[in-house]
């Protein structure tokens, strides 16, 4: 996606089809359109299959889509960091194990350590737990980055060793025990009826999102005019605004259509026929905030420009004055922090900490980034692409469970095929654009 469109003459316009002109004038990323199209195809296919076999489509229901959004959150959070790692021509195979070890650290802290000093149920327990977990993940990532950048050990070897070391540390930290239940306030970060913001809160988030979309379009147009860049046609601006706001309002309608289960209503002494919406779950909001901040970091800051410069040509970036080693250390530190944030969501959702938490998640995170358009050759990748990629991967896994292929072996086959296919398509795309 470029900031400055190249407007052609009327004669060349006539040679373009309506779809090509639409993509050119709106400047939509063709890769993103392809991913969204693939995602919709997956959703419709699973829903139609369920309708043909079971008599009803269960995929495109508010309940399943709400659960799908929550399940995608943990992978999506880590995928936003993996984009930076892969863009700079590195890899991180340790993220799943970092989830496991930081999850165990947070579990032991809030269940067995802090209650002894602060008292059981102290409201500050979950805050201290999250802060310590994020610090632990950041330190692990920093250590990996130091070994890679300042000791010259390839990232593949460092993170492969980290995957084994931290998984072992997760087991040894509690001798293989499962630590549960976690603090009640901490568990809300995993979603559920109580871990959601409800109908009113969701409408507020949706409307604020619409305001943000319109502000971004207006400020972008003003910036182009200020610097003398070519403008998009007004119909294209209106179309982009309608698409963005429509997607947000549609998401609000879906999450608000999923009601609390009757058992929860009974526990809350509410009528069983009452309709109380879940709304957006906290993990989804966490992913949204991470996605926005990471997008700003990558597109609006010097740090982001340096990341793409290193990925495009590491030698040239170093010669131009970029401290590539310091940048590498910071990227892996950020990856470690995002992994520990994913551990917060995962352990809160399970209401427990186990040494198996995050097992093999590194494969799904890497697959999400690659499926989302991040090139393993470096220099290319987007945050929103990684999040869509995570949604695609989770949709495949969830859909297979819903249609009866619940065996994990089938899901691994699908993930493997999707990863290889994504790399193949990326190769074709790069050859076409050269």
Secondary structure, 3 states (H helix, E strand, C coil): CCCCCCCCCHHHHHHCCHHHHHHHHHCCCHHHHHHHHHHHHHHHHHHHHHHHHHCCCCCCCHHHHHHHHHHHHHHHHHHHHHHHHHHCCCCCCCHHHHHHHHHHHHHHHHHHHHHHHHCCCCCCHHHHHHHHHHHHHHHHHHHHHHHHHHCCCCHHHHHHHHHHHHHHHHHHHCCCCCEECCCHHHHHHHCCCCCECHHHHHHHHHHHHHHHHHHHHHHHHHHHHHHCCCCCCHHHHHHHHHHHHHHHHHHHHHHHCCECCHHHHHHCCCCCCCCCECCCEHHHHHHHHHHHHHHHHHHHCHHHHHHHHHHHCHHHHHHCCCCHHHHHHHHHHHHHHHHHHHHHHHHHHHCEECCCCCCCHHHHHHHHHHHCCCCCCCCCCCHHHHHHHHHHHHHHHHHHHHCCCCCHHHHHHHHHHHHHHHHHHHHHHHHHHC
